[in-house]
Amino acid sequence: MRFVVQRVSEASVTIDGQVKGQIQRGFLVLIGICDSDTEKTADLYVRKLLGLRIFEDAQGKTNLSLRDVSGELLLVSQFTLYANCRKGNRPSFTDAGKPEHANALYEYIVSECRKAGYTVQTGEFGADMKVSLVNDGPFTILLDEHLL
């Protein structure tokens, strides 16, 4: 599993010219899933995501979590996070999870974040999406199996 977490002052996802999801202050999270990922893996990532303290406190230190700032989440599935570029210049996506497995875990992650009490907006699994954001900082964190 891979999460690309971007601290944003605003972000949105548009599909066929229509806004599907939109947030103000919070995290835009691009989510990549592989076939070996499970709900247990997802639970670990969700816990880490929701606990990240990357918002500034009154002293300017990154010490506040999403909950501390009443932040929102925009969760977007992105299989291209599993691009393999080792051979040649055309990426291979064979390491990305099969669509039915990846979509089920993506929906599980969305559900767990909502159960935790957060405002969650989403993209649409498998759709051609246009993602817009104002990265606050910029501040981007990569969560993957090697960094947890």
N, C-alpha and C positions, 0 to 999 in steps of 0.2 A: 504494500500500500504506500502511496505517496500523497502527501498534502502539500500544496504550495499555498501558504497563508500570507495574504497581503493585507496590511493594516490600511484601511481606506477611510476617507471622509465621505465618499459616496461611490456606489457601483451599481451597475445594472446589466441585465441580459435581455437582448432583443432577438426575437425569432420571427422571420417573415415580416419585419417592420413593426411588430407589436412587442411592447415591453412585457416580458414574462416574469421577471423578478427585479426588484429594486430595493436598495438599502441606503441608509445614511451611514453614520459612523459605525464602524465594525470591521469585520473580516470578510474579504472575498477569498474563498477557499476553492482551489482547483483540486479535484480528487481523482487520482489514478488508482485503479484496482487491478490486481493480477489474480490468476486462478487459485493460488495457494492462500489467499486472504480468507479470513473467516470472521464471524461476528466477534469473536474474542479479539482478533486483530483490530477490528473497527472500534471496539470498546476502548482499547489502549489509545488509539489515535484521537478519539473523541475526548477522552479525559485530558490528554495532553493539550489538545486544541483549546478546550474550554478553560483550562488552567493557565494558558500563556499570559504572562504579565508583560505586555509590550505597549501599553498606553502610558503616557507620562503623568506623573503625579504633580503636585503643586511645586515641587522642587526641580521639576524637569527630568526626573529619573523614570526609566521605564519600569514601573512598579505596579501598575494597575491592570486588572484582568478585564475581559469583555463584560463580565457581570458588573464590575466596579463602575464602568462608564455607561451602563445600559446600552451596550453595543448590540448590533444586529449581525446576522450571518447571511451571506449569499453563497450557497453551495452549488458548485458546477462540476459535473462529471467530465473528465478529460482523459480519454484513453491515450492520447499522444504523450502523456507523461511517461509512458513506457516505451518510447521510441528507442530503438537500438540503431546507433549510427556507426558501429564499429567497422562494418564493411561498406565501402563505397560512400556515395553521397545521398542515396535514397534510403530514408529510414525504414526499418522493419518494425512492425507492431505486433509480432508474434508473442511477445511477453505480456501484452495487455490481456486482461481477463476476458473470457467469453461474454458476450453481451448479456445473456440471461443471468449469469452469476454476478457480473459487475453491477448490473442494474439493481438486483436484489440487495446487494450490500450498500450501494449508494442510497437506496430508499431506507434501509436500516439506519444509516448514519443520519439522514435527515430526520427520521423519527426520533432517534435518541437525543438529538440536539433540541428538538421541540419538547420532548418529555422533560428535559432539563430546564425548561422554562424560557428558552430563547426565542426571539423573533427570527424565523428562518424563511428566506426566499430561496428559490431554486432556478436552475436552468431546466432544460428538458433533455433527458437522457437520449443520446444518439442524434439530436437535432443539430442543424447548422446554426450556431449561435454567434451573435456579435456581443462581445463583452466590453463594457466601458467601465473605467474606474479612475478615481483620483487617488493614487497611492500616497498615503500620508507618511511622509518621511523623506524619501521612500523607505518603507520598512517591509521586507519580505523574508519569510522563514520557510525553510524546506524541512518537512518532517518525512523521513523515510526510515526503512528498517535499519539502516546503518547509523542513524542519528538519534534513535530513541533508546 
